[in-house]
Amino acid sequence: MSAYILLLEDDEELASLTSRYLRTQGFEVEILSSLKAIQAYHNFAKPDLLLCDVMLPDGNSFDIFPFLERHFPCPIIFLTALDEDKDQITGLNIGACDYLVKPIHPEVLLAKINAILRAIGKVKTLKMVGGASLDDKAQQLHVGNTVITLNSDEVKILHCLFSNYPNHVSRESLFNEVLARMYDGLDRAVDLKVSRLRKKLQKHGVTEIDFVSHRGLGYYIKVTA
């Protein structure tokens, strides 16, 4: 079952390894590294689950749990090096679904996530924009009677654009989601992938949707009736 996970973790290497593993398991993952970042989070695609480190550079996530619970109405798992019983009790008592002590084996983490998502009956649905629908699990785009098979990067691009339609998706967000690295302001790798995806749709005769880029804002989907 595919779902969208928000990972709050300031250890860059651990965050990268964790997100990479979860993406191989079919999840969409976005990384934030501080309390300030999550308090300023404005992604329109709300997460299905929040993986949250406790000790962060600018504070303790226990202290902002009411904010997290209010703005992220989804299961929250604390993933932390704090292994004292009192810390685990605190994390669970304030409302977290689970409290996992680092280091944790990736397969154990995956099992915990899947168990929680099964418990809440989370099911990924088709994303619709205009006359097009994205089935990210099957890696297919359906437009009328046309079915286009997508590669994993194309699915990630369309997932971001469909989830945020009709708003723009920044290049920074696309780089993080598709390439799992930060955008340096010069790299055109995502632009090239979007261009190739546009050509694939045109090759299949799809004219109902297009990808438009605005300088400083990023990409959005343009729908033609």
Secondary structure, 3 states (H helix, E strand, C coil): CCCEEEEECCCHHHHHHHHHHHHHCCCEEEEECCHHHHHCCCCCCCCCEEEECCEECCEECCCCHHHHHHHCCCCEEEEECCCCHHHHHHHHHCCCCEEEECCCCHHHHHHHHHHHHHHCCCCCCCEEECCEEEECCCCEEEECCEEEECCHHHHHHHHHHHHHCCCCECHHHHHHHHHCCCCCCCCCHHHHHHHHHHHHHHHCCCCCEEEEEECCCEEEEEECC
